[in-house]
Amino acid sequence: DTLFSGSTYLPEARNFIHEKFVKDSKCEYLMMLDSDVIPPPNVEHVLMRHMEANREVRIVGGWYRKKDEPYPPVVCHWRKLDENHIEQWEQYTEEEIGEGLGQVDGAGAGCWLMHRSVAEAIGPKPYNMNQGGEDLHLCRKVTAAGFKLWIDWDIRCAHAGVAVA
């Protein structure tokens, strides 16, 4: 199955695709790939091999950098909910970029492979901007459902475009 969303509002587009996958698809995996994220060749096969080799890996992705200076990795440590119930995250530093498969608290959702068990456990509309950011909010829902998040640090994706005013 291949699903696309015409919406340019990212949480709406991601929720549309996620809901269609859960309700209408019979596929075992959902590959989320944003239009501005360019993975290396055969990324889906590499990510799927992680799931096949380790039953604990049910959601795994590649990583990329933010589009603005100093271009840190879009991978984060969970910190807390603030007094307004907004999720507080801290971005990884250059020194924290790893190698191979590693567990993380959160990351950008532009290159994820998600097993159906995760997609069904987190519900039909897991992306929400009301608590800080839709992709990191997804990460909180995934961990709340009892799953671990994984990044393959060897899958370095390009993040096309630069956010310059």
C-alpha positions in Angstrom: 0.0 0.0 0.0 1.1 3.5 -0.6 -0.6 6.5 1.1 -0.1 10.2 0.6 -1.8 13.2 2.2 -2.6 16.4 0.4 -2.5 18.3 3.7 0.5 20.6 4.3 -0.3 20.7 8.0 2.1 18.0 9.3 0.1 16.6 12.2 -3.0 16.3 10.0 -1.1 14.6 7.2 0.5 12.2 9.5 -2.7 11.4 11.3 -4.5 10.8 8.0 -1.9 8.3 6.9 -1.7 6.6 10.3 -5.4 6.2 10.5 -5.7 4.8 7.0 -3.0 2.3 7.8 -4.7 1.1 11.0 -8.2 0.9 9.5 -7.7 0.0 5.8 -4.3 -1.7 5.3 -3.4 -5.3 5.9 0.3 -4.5 5.9 2.5 -5.4 8.8 4.7 -2.3 8.7 4.1 1.5 8.3 7.0 3.4 6.8 6.7 7.1 7.6 9.0 9.2 5.3 8.5 12.9 5.1 8.9 14.6 1.7 11.9 16.7 2.9 13.8 13.7 4.4 16.1 11.8 2.0 17.2 8.5 3.4 20.0 6.3 2.0 19.1 3.5 -0.5 17.3 0.5 0.9 16.5 2.1 4.2 13.3 0.1 4.6 15.2 -3.2 4.3 17.8 -2.2 6.9 15.1 -1.1 9.3 13.0 -4.2 8.8 16.1 -6.4 9.5 16.3 -4.8 12.9 12.8 -5.8 13.7 13.3 -9.3 12.3 16.5 -9.7 14.4 15.1 -8.4 17.7 11.4 -8.7 18.7 11.9 -5.9 21.1 12.4 -3.5 18.2 8.9 -2.5 17.0 9.6 1.1 15.9 13.0 2.1 14.4 14.2 5.0 12.3 17.0 6.8 10.7 18.0 10.3 11.9 18.5 13.7 10.4 19.5 17.2 11.5 17.4 20.3 12.1 17.3 22.7 9.2 18.7 25.7 11.1 22.0 26.4 12.7 23.8 24.9 14.5 22.1 21.8 12.7 21.8 19.5 15.8 20.4 16.0 15.4 16.6 15.8 15.7 16.9 13.2 18.5 16.0 14.2 22.0 16.0 13.3 25.7 12.7 13.4 27.5 12.8 15.9 30.4 9.3 16.6 31.9 5.9 18.2 31.4 5.9 21.8 32.4 3.3 23.6 34.5 1.2 24.1 31.3 1.4 20.4 30.4 3.8 21.2 27.5 6.3 18.4 26.8 9.9 19.5 27.5 12.7 17.8 25.5 16.4 18.4 25.2 18.2 17.8 21.9 21.1 15.5 21.6 24.5 17.1 21.2 27.1 16.2 18.5 28.9 14.1 21.1 25.8 12.0 21.6 25.5 10.9 18.0 26.1 7.1 18.2 26.8 4.2 15.9 24.5 1.3 15.0 21.2 0.6 16.8 20.5 2.6 19.9 17.5 3.3 22.1 16.3 6.9 22.4 13.6 8.9 24.2 12.4 10.7 21.1 13.3 11.7 17.5 11.9 13.4 14.5 9.3 11.2 12.8 10.4 11.9 9.2 12.0 8.4 8.8 10.3 5.7 10.9 9.4 2.1 10.4 6.6 1.2 12.7 5.2 -2.3 13.3 1.4 -2.7 13.2 1.4 -3.6 16.9 2.6 -0.1 17.7 0.3 1.7 15.3 -2.7 -0.1 16.8 -1.6 0.4 20.4 -1.2 4.2 20.0 -4.6 4.8 18.4 -5.8 6.3 15.1 -4.6 9.9 15.6 -1.4 9.9 17.6 0.1 13.2 16.3 -0.8 16.3 18.2 0.8 19.8 18.2 -0.9 20.9 21.4 1.8 19.6 23.7 5.0 20.9 22.0 5.5 19.0 18.8 3.7 16.3 16.9 6.6 13.9 16.3 7.9 14.0 19.9 4.3 13.7 21.2 4.1 10.5 19.1 7.3 9.3 20.9 5.6 9.8 24.3 2.5 7.9 23.1 4.7 5.0 21.9 6.6 4.7 25.2 3.4 5.1 27.2 2.1 2.1 25.2 5.0 0.0 26.4 7.3 0.2 23.4 10.9 1.4 23.1 12.1 3.8 20.4 15.2 2.9 18.4 17.4 4.8 16.0 19.9 3.3 13.6 22.7 5.9 13.9 24.2 4.5 10.7 21.1 5.7 8.7 21.9 9.3 8.3 19.2 11.0 6.3 19.4 14.4 4.5 16.9 17.0 5.6 16.2 19.1 2.5 15.9 22.8 2.7 17.2 25.4 5.1 15.0 27.5 7.4 16.4 30.9 6.8 14.3 34.1 7.0 
